[in-house]
Amino acid sequence: MSSGSLSAASLLPLLTSNDAPNTPHSVFVEEILREKQVELSLLEDEINRLKSALKVVQRNHSNLKAEMKGYKGILSPLRRLPAEILGEIFLYFVPSVDKTCPRYEPLSVRSQFAKVSPPWQLGQICRRWRAVALSLSELWAFLDLGPFYRYDGYSSSQPVAMDLDDDDFALELDDARGFGDLALGRPRMPRASELADAENADAEGFLIQAALEYLEGRFQRCGSRPFSLRLVNRGLTPKFLLDYIIARTALCRELVLPNPAHEFLDSIFHPDVSLPSLRKIVLTTQGGYLYITGIFVHPVAANLTDLTLVSVMIETSAADSIPWSRLTRYCEVLCRWVDSEQGRLAAYRKLTSLIDLRMDLADHTFFQAATVPVVLPNLRSVSLRIHAIYGTIQTLAMPMLEEFNIEFSHTRHLVDPYTGNAIQPVLCLFPRCSSHSRSNLRVFRAMSGSFSPPFDCASALEQFPNLVELSLNVPYMVTNTLISRLVPHDGNLPLAPKLERIHFPNRSLLHNDCLWQNVLDMLYARFRPTVPGVSRLHTFEFPTDSRGYDVDVVAGLKTLRQRNHWDIRVGSDCVFPAWDEWRMS
């Protein structure tokens, strides 16, 4: 049988078996493969042609989109913004000393070394933006002087070569090139190898000239506008630099001094110096205490309203020179007062204008010396970090308080020093309020690493009917009773009917007490309120850790979020802030 008499059907038995083909079948299959190869080549040629055509179409498509984007840019509202409005937008780029850094240190401590970059990028967009940015003196009114000069001491004139990593400096200089002859980036520090063969006088002259050019350029841009100054001294800033700054401090509005030299403090707060524009002072130190004595602020900075002290040893004469009654914001972190406890309490009693108070108390037992409460009549926000609660909070009378934040280690049973009545530890967490001032409190946040269950937190919260935020990051503080009280029953108002934000980490739920069904009922009742007078819940946060982690609960909350489009944040989506990161709502 020849291969010419064969058909494709004759190959079916071979296609469905493993039998060996005979000679005619083999010749016939080879003929079929040659024909198929020709067809395959034609198809591949067509595919390549279509791919080439597709690339051309895609390229034309991309070019057309880019062209349309350019034409759309002509119609952009930004082109029609008046320079005044554009300038107002640019002012949001003004650096701040409160820039957040990694959270291993309190904000009051770590912000002192946060890198603040001037907004060079605004001038690199276009010629008009550059002109607007350069015309805004307030945009450049922040002078950030890090320890990029190293001297043997305050009065020494001999520089010490430093081998620093210049990446940050080079980045700022690169960013500044778009400003042409007004490029005023931080001067680059010469490496030791660059100064090895130079004369001492030449090296010193380079450092002095670079620093003065930087300072003169920034002051030139600021004009007559008050400026902010942060000087990371560490005892290494040369005297000529400090003298140059002191001569211009009359326009200083914010003064941030991490690890300041005593000579500099004595110079800037000298009785003959006047700082009428100064509104904010930040003094911090690390590895010990900064001892301040004598005339510290008044009358040098009589208009001061914002004071932050970190690891400062305060002597009586220095405390007496602080205009306590003018302060609207006061932050004290791990400070010590040299003299009597009554002197410290007397200073606090002068804080009659204070609105925002933040305190990290290394020694809080001095509050026990108070025979009458310390009244802070205008205080709106307070953030406390204390080791143990011995009635500290009960010593403070805050009739206008709206926001209360506390971080503590543990509580103890105690007696009210003014009534003699025993106080439950859970009541120690809540501010001392009169019956007519309890309605002012809108935010309550508590955080602790340990707590002894159970306590009736629900009865304590009854005192504050207008809470809009409740955050309890305290182990075992959230009981099944509390969750049930947050649900309206029989048309009656629930506990805290105006809540808009709830933060209950898994570690705060009392073990073997809180029921998932009750949590579910609470979420439905608060996200979809049906009782008049109950506000709709905006956000529910449920952070998790390894202790008490329940995979089913987390999965259930995520399902609720997806199904109902509720703002439910689970796990890493929500992080409880550090004690001094809280802000007024």
Salt bridges, closest charged atoms under 4 A:
GLU46 OE2 - ARG49 NH2 2.42
ASP98 OD2 - LYS280 NZ 3.78
GLU138 OE1 - ARG225 NH1 3.46
ASP144 OD2 - ARG186 NH2 3.62
ASP144 OD1 - ARG230 NE 3.19
ASP163 OD1 - ARG191 NH1 3.09
ASP166 OD2 - ARG188 NH1 3.42
ASP166 OD2 - ARG191 NE 3.89
GLU172 OE2 - LYS115 NZ 3.00
ASP174 OD1 - ARG177 NH1 2.86
GLU194 OE1 - ARG188 NH2 3.03
ASP243 OD2 - LYS239 NZ 2.63
ASP272 OD2 - HIS270 ND1 3.53
ASP306 OD1 - ARG329 NH1 3.41
GLU332 OE2 - ARG344 NH2 2.47
ASP356 OD2 - ARG329 NE 3.79
ASP356 OD2 - ARG358 NH2 3.14
ASP360 OD2 - ARG385 NH1 3.40
GLU402 OE2 - ARG380 NE 3.63
GLU403 OE2 - ARG445 NH1 2.72
GLU407 OE2 - ARG385 NE 3.55
ASP416 OD2 - ARG432 NH1 3.80
GLU462 OE2 - ARG485 NH2 2.55
GLU469 OE2 - ARG445 NE 2.81
GLU500 OE1 - HIS538 ND1 3.72
GLU541 OE2 - ARG501 NH2 2.82
GLU541 OE1 - HIS503 ND1 2.63
GLU541 OE2 - ARG569 NH1 3.56
ASP545 OD2 - ARG507 NE 3.67
ASP545 OD2 - ARG547 NH2 3.87
ASP567 OD2 - ARG569 NH2 3.06
ASP573 OD2 - ARG561 NH1 3.28
GLU581 OE1 - ARG103 NE 3.48
GLU581 OE2 - ARG110 NH2 2.33
